[in-house]
Amino acid sequence: MINNYVGPAVGNVLALHAAQGHGANVLRTHHLPRWRAGGLTGAVMQVSDWATLGMLLSEVTQSEGELTFVRNRAEFENRPAGSFGLFISVEGYQSFAGDFDALYALSELGITAFTFSHNVQNVLCTGANERFGEGGLTHLGKATLEELEKLPVLVDLVHMSRASFWDALDLYSGDLFVSHSNADAVNPHPRNLTDDQIKAVAERGGVVGLNSYRGYVHRVPAEATLEHLLDHAMHTYDLVGPEHLSLGLDFWEGPMEMLAGVMDSVDPDGSHGLHGTGTSIYSQGPVGLEHIGHLGNFVEGLAGRGLTPAEIDLVTGGSYLRLLDRARPATVPATH
C-alpha cells in the first residue's frame, strides 16, 4: 500500500537532524514501525528546499536497506524485498519558486511531483484558505506550469483555490492529481473538491487521494469517524471509479510543539477554524483511524462498503502507480 502524503513526518526529520545531526535515522526509528504496522510499503514525502532533500536522501543511505529512494513504478516494484519505497515530491512555492533550473535538476534526481500551494496566497497562486478573493495562478505560476509541461513530473493541484485549480486545468496538458483532498459534497470545505473538480481530474487520468484530517472529513472535527471518511471514499468511487481514487492520509507525525505554528500559518486570521486548534484537530485522525498504524481498519471498511479486492488494490496504491508510470516511465529520460 502507498500513501500519497506523509509530509508532516518531515517536521520530525528537520527537528531531530537539528538536534542530533545527519545520523539521526528519524524515519527508520520513529516512522517506519507505524507505517509498516498499517501495511504501508511505500509513501510520498514532500520537501521544500535542498537542505530537506539532502536530509531525506541521507536517511535513505543510512537506513541499512530498510528505505529505498524510488523514482518510478519500476523502481518501487523492484526494490529489495522488505525495503520501504520512498518517493519524494516538491512543495515548490517557497525556495524553488521561480528557479526553473532547479526544476530540471529535481526531475533528473527523481522528484515525482510539484505542488503549487499550501492553502494561502504565495508567489505562484492563491490557496484554498485565502479568504481575500478567489484569485488564480500568478504570472510566475503560469510560467512554472509551462516549464513543468516539458518534464516527467506530476502536477499536484492540492491546497489550491478553485480559481487556481481551474487555471491549471486550462493551461496545463500534462499529468496531474490531487494528493490529499476529500469530497465537498460530503463535507463542504474550501480544501475539499467539488464534484466537477473530481470529474475533471478523472477525465485527465488523474487520481484524488483521500485525506484523514478530521476538519476535512466532518463539519464537526471532533466527531469525525472512519465511517465518515468512507463516505468520502464512496462518493468519489461512485463519481469516477476506483482507478481515480487513492490514499492521501494526512496524519501529523512531526513534533507536537511545531503543530500550532503550522496550523496558524495556513489560516492566519482563523477564517477556516484552524488557527489555535492544531493540537485538538490534527493530533490524531478520525475515530477508528487515529493513526496510520490503523490503516487496516480502512481497508476492511472499503470491503464492507462492497469494493472487490481488485478495486481495493487500486485505491491503496495501484491507481497512483498507474498514474506515475504514465507520467514518469522508467524508459523515458528525466527530461524530454
N, C-alpha and C positions, 0 to 999 in steps of 0.2 A: 504493500500500500504506500501511496505517495501523498504527502501533504504539500499543497502549493505554497503554503505560507507559514514559516516558523520564524518570521522576522524578529519577534521580541527576544528570542534567545541571544541575538546579537548584543543586547544590552548587558547580558551576563558576561559574554566574551570580552566586551570592552572594559567592564569593571574589574574583572579578575586578571586580565592581562596588565591593566594599570597597576594592580596591587602585587601581582606575583611574577610578572614578566612573561615573555613569549612561550615559556614552557608550561603554562597553566593547564593545558589539556581540559578546557572547560566543557566542550561538547561531549567528549568521551566520558568524563567523570560525572557531570551534572545533568546531561540531557539524554544521552543515548539510552540509559536504562529505562527511562519513562517512555521514550519513543518506541523502543522495542517492545515494551510491555503492552503498548497499544496495537502492536502488529505492524508498525511502520517499517518499511525497508528503504525509504528514500524521502527526501524533503527538499524544499527550496528555501534558501536563506537569502536575505537581502543585505546589500552593502551600499553605502552612500559616499565612500571615499576610498582612496588607495590604501590607507592605513588599515581599515577594517578588512578589506580584501586580503591584505597580507596576513592579518591575524587568522582568518579562516583557512587560508592555504597552509599556514604554519600548523594549525590544529590538525589538518588532514595528514600532513607529513609526519607529525609526531604521534599519531594515533595507533601506530603499530598495526596498520591494516584494518582497523575497525571502521575507519571512514575512508571513502574513496570519492575524490572530486570527479564528477561525471558531467560531460558537456553535451550529451545527446542520448537518444534512446539506446543505441547500440552499446555505448559505454556503460549505461546503467544495467542493461540486461547481461552484460558480460563482465561485470565487476567480480572480484574474488568472492567466493562463497562466504556468506555470513557478514560481509562488509556492508556498511550502510552507505547508500548512494547520496552524495550531497551535491545538489545543483545550486548555482549561485546566480542571482539576478541583481539588477542595479536600481536603486532609487535615484533617479537622475536629476532631480530638481535642486540639488544642493551643489556640491563642489564640481560635479560633472556637467552642470548646466552650461551650455554654450561651447563646451570643449569637444568639438566634433572629432578631433584627432583621437581623443580618448575613446570615443565610441568604437573606432576601428580596432584600437588596442584591446579593448574589453571583449569585443567579438572574437578576436584571434585567441584570447585567453580561454574563451569558452563560456562567457556570460550568456545566459539563455533568454533574459527578458529585461525590459526597460520600463520603469514606472515613472509617470509624469507628476504625480501629486501625492501629498499626504494630508488631504482634506481641506487645507486652507490655500489662499492665494499664494502663488510663487511666480518666478520669472517665466515659467513655461505655460501655466494655465491657472484657471480658477478651480478650487477644490470643492468637494461636496458639502463641506460645512461652512462655506463662505456665505454669510448672510447679506453682505452688501452688494447684491446684484448677482445675476446669473451669467457672469462672464464666461467666455470660452477660452480657446487657445490664444496665447500671445503670438506675436510675430516670431519670437525665438522658439516657441513651442512648435509652430508650423514648420520652421526651418529644421528643427530636430527631427520631426516626422519624415521630412524629405531625405535626410541622411539615413535614418533607420530603414527606409524603403530599400536601401542598397545592401542591407546587411541581414544575415540569417539570425535575427534577434526578434523574439516576440515582443509586441507592444502590449503592456498591461494597462487596461483602462480603469483600474480600481482607483478609488478616492477622488475621482474627477466630479466636477459639477456636471449636470446633464448637458449643458451647452458645450462644455469641453468634450464630453463623450461624443456628441453628435458631430462636432467639428472633426474629431479624429476619424470617425467613420466616413465622413465625406472626403477627407483629404488623403487618407492612407489606404492602400490596397493590399498591404501585406498581412501576415498572420497576427492575430490578436486574441486576447482573452481577458477575463476579469478574475483575478486571483482569489479574492475573498469578499463576496457580497451576497446578500440574500434577496428575497423577493419582496418588493414594495407592496405588492397586492396582499401579502400575508401580514406584514408589519410595515406600515408607511414610515419611511425614514429617508432623508437625502442620501445616505450611504448605500441604501438598497437600490435594486434595479427595477424599473417598471417592466411590464410585460413586453412592451415594444423594444426596450433595450435588450432584454434576454433573447428575444427572437432575432434581433439584429446581429447579436454576437453569434448565435447559432447559424444564421444564414451565411456568415463569413467563415464557418467551420470552426469557430472558437468554442471555449468552454467557460463555465461560470463555477467558481469554487465556493462551496457553502461555508459560511462564516459562523463560528461558535460564540462570538462576542455577544453577551446577553442583551446589550442595548439594541442590537440589530435583529435579534431573534424574537423579542417580545416587547410590546409597548411599555410593560412594567418589568424592567430588567430583573428585579429580584424574584419574579415569578416565572422566569424562563426555564423551560424543561427540555429534555431531549425530544419529547413528542412535538414541541413547538418547532424545533429545528427540523424534524422530519416533515412537518407541514410545509416548510420552505422547500425541502428536497422534492417532495411530491408535486408541489405546484410547478417547479421548474421541469421536473420529469414529464408532467402532463403537457406542458407547453412545447418542449423541444426534444424530449427523449434523453436517455441516459448517456448517449455519446457526447452530449454537450454539458454534462454535469460532472463536477469533480470536488475534491476536498480542499478547502482553504481555511482550515480550522485555526482560528486566531486565539491562542492562549497566551497569557502573559507568562513569560519564562525568564524575565530579567529580574534584577534586584528590586525588591518592593519599594526601596527608598527612591527609585527613579520613576515609579509609576505615576505619582501625582503630577510631576512636571511634564511627563509625556502627554497625559490626558489634557492638561491645561493648554499645552502648545497647539493641539489640534482643535480646541474650542475655547479660544482666549476670553470671549465675553460670556460664555455659558449659555449661548443661544440654543445649543443642542443637548444640554443636560450632561455634558461630560466634565465641565470644569468643577474641580473639587470632589469628584465622585470616583476617581481612579481606583482606589483600593476596594471600594464596595462593589463596583460593577465588573471590573476587569480582572480581579484577583483569582477568579475561578470561572469555569464555564457553566452552562445550564445544568440543572439538577439531572443526574443520570449520565452527564458527560462533563464532569467537573474539570478534568484534565485529559491530556492526550492518551494517558495510560488506560482510559476507559473507552477507547475508540471501538473496541469490540461490541459495546452496547449499541453504538450507532449502526454498525454492520448488521447486527441482529434486528435492529429496528427497521432497516431497509427491507430485510427479508420478510419481516412481519407485515410490511406495507405491500407485499406482493412482488417485489423485484426478484428476478431469477438470479442464480449465481453468476451467469454471464453479464447481466446488467450491473450487478454489484461490483464485478471486476472492472467494468468501465468507470463507474463512479469513483472507485477507490484507487485509481491510477491509470487505468487503460485509456481513458479519454484524453488525459493530459499527455501521455506518452505518444498517442497518435498525432496530436497537435504538434508536439515538439518534433516528432520525426518528419513531419511535413515542413516545418519551419527551419529545422537545423539537421538535415540528414547527414549521416556520418560520411557520406561520399562527396559532399559538397564542401569546397574550401570555405574558410571562415569569411572571406569577402568575395563577392561575385557580382 
